[in-house]
Amino acid sequence: MKVVREPAVAGMFYSSSKNKLLNDIEFLFKEVKLNETYENILGIVSPHAGYVYSGKTAAYAYSILKGKKINRVIIISPSHREYFPGISVYNGDAYKTPLGELEVDKEFVNKLIDGEKLIFVGMNGHRNEHALEVQLPFLQYVLNDFNIVPVVMGDQRKIFVDALAKKISDIIDDKTIIVASSDLSHFHSKEKATKLDSIVEEKIKKLDADGLMHSLENNLCEACGGGPIATLIKTAKQMNFDKVKILSRTDSGDVTGDSSEVVGYLSAVFYK
């Protein structure tokens, strides 16, 4: 029997209506104006708040993927709702959104976990996690005929980041991209959020994964998906993807008009 992960946050973070969801995404894409095109893309960083708040920032990243020949997408997400030691790759057959089902690439999953103690298949982190799920409708909008590898990091310490980056860089091919799902600082004033989030942006620009993780561990900045971002940076360096572009950095106050407590968002592309 086919095991499908049903949508957990449709109707909350994004519309549960297929037509409304398509219209919402289309509207976000019309708001995006990019001056450059990118080839040889390894991956993107995308936020994971409700589409009304971070959707436009996410659309900047996804717009560069539109029409690309991509067979497989590895989505790396933090785990907001449960802690577990390790990295959990979904053990079912598909993830479902209002736009349809996305098949899990079982062959790639088996390669990813082969010989690994820290990377395993399971339901850990996949039951109700929004950070992975909210990326999927964007992917369905911009790509055709692709499978997914849904990955949730229950622990984002260096040992886990290093293990995941090393394994991905060993088995990835040029028809695969990585999505690192992360928001930035949470519930600070806009002024403080700008200072905190600029540190994350600077570490990404410098491809400084260890510096990012050090800054996060010492509370110099915030990013709930710091591990996924660091994994993408380390994979990029191991594979000689030496260019990164910050596409958009915003916060929730840009939408709500309330600058007293904001959440920060960023999108970026890694390429060569």
Sequence and secondary structure as in RCSB ss.txt:
>XXXX:A:sequence
MKVVREPAVAGMFYSSSKNKLLNDIEFLFKEVKLNETYENILGIVSPHAGYVYSGKTAAYAYSILKGKKINRVII
ISPSHREYFPGISVYNGDAYKTPLGELEVDKEFVNKLIDGEKLIFVGMNGHRNEHALEVQLPFLQYVLNDFNIVP
VVMGDQRKIFVDALAKKISDIIDDKTIIVASSDLSHFHSKEKATKLDSIVEEKIKKLDADGLMHSLENNLCEACG
GGPIATLIKTAKQMNFDKVKILSRTDSGDVTGDSSEVVGYLSAVFYK
>XXXX:A:secstr
   EE  SSBTTTB SSHHHHHHHHHHHHHH   S    SEEEEEE  S HHHHHHHHHHHHHTTTT    EEEE
EEE SS   SSEEEE SSEEEETTEEEEB HHHHHHHHTT SSEEEESTTTSS HHHHTTHHHHHHH  S EEEE
EEES  SHHHHHHHHHHHHHH  TTEEEEEE    EEE HHHHHHHHHHHHHHHHTT HHHHHHHHHTTSS  TT
HHHHHHHHHHHHHTT  EEEEEEEEETHHHH   SSEEEEEEEEEE 
